[in-house]
Amino acid sequence: MSKKFTTGQTWGALKKAWKAYKIAKVQNDRAKMTEYANRIRTLQEELGVEKAKFPDLGLN
């Protein structure tokens, strides 16, 4: 059983994921960058917005 989140909670999670991605990028932590990029794309899909592309990680 998956827990449902409000749209506001999902936007909040997306904002946090972008912040974490940017921190990982500064630290040059490719594993974490990939983890957060995937999370960003999943959240964007849930929100029905265009998914971000991460060509440097092979996510187009």
LUMZA-211247 format. One record per residue (C-alpha): x negated, y negated, z. Coordinates in steps of 0.001 Angstrom, whole numbers, padded with zeros to 6 digits. Layout:
<sites>
      c1      c2      c3
       X       Y       Z
...
</sites>
This chain:
<sites>
      c1      c2      c3
  000000  000000  000000
 -001597 -003258 -001105
 -001113 -006410  000903
  000441 -009317 -000962
 -001027 -012783 -000632
  000580 -016127 -001369
 -000540 -018143 -004365
 -002147 -020640 -001994
 -004131 -017907 -000267
 -005301 -016588 -003634
 -006442 -020086 -004717
 -008278 -020425 -001391
 -010015 -017099 -001930
 -010984 -018179 -005451
 -012512 -021413 -004141
 -014541 -019468 -001556
 -015663 -016945 -004181
 -016950 -019770 -006431
 -018840 -021291 -003505
 -020411 -017917 -002653
 -021298 -017351 -006330
 -023063 -020720 -006505
 -025034 -019943 -003321
 -026048 -016535 -004710
 -027139 -018213 -007960
 -029351 -020692 -006071
 -030854 -017746 -004160
 -031282 -015861 -007465
 -029410 -012851 -005991
 -028155 -011134 -009134
 -026313 -008362 -007237
 -024275 -010861 -005233
 -023731 -013041 -008318
 -022211 -010043 -010098
 -020079 -009139 -007069
 -018647 -012656 -006785
 -018249 -013071 -010557
 -016099 -009931 -010623
 -014093 -011183 -007639
 -013581 -014567 -009341
 -012310 -012896 -012503
 -009951 -010616 -010545
 -008485 -013549 -008615
 -008114 -015595 -011805
 -006253 -012689 -013399
 -003904 -012505 -010387
 -003239 -016236 -010722
 -002629 -015967 -014455
 -005365 -018445 -015350
 -008091 -018065 -017952
 -010909 -015848 -016709
 -014330 -017439 -016371
 -017129 -016100 -018532
 -020488 -015140 -017066
 -022601 -014368 -020165
 -025822 -014216 -018110
 -024246 -011294 -016209
 -022696 -009690 -019290
 -019140 -010681 -018271
 -017430 -012326 -021221
</sites>
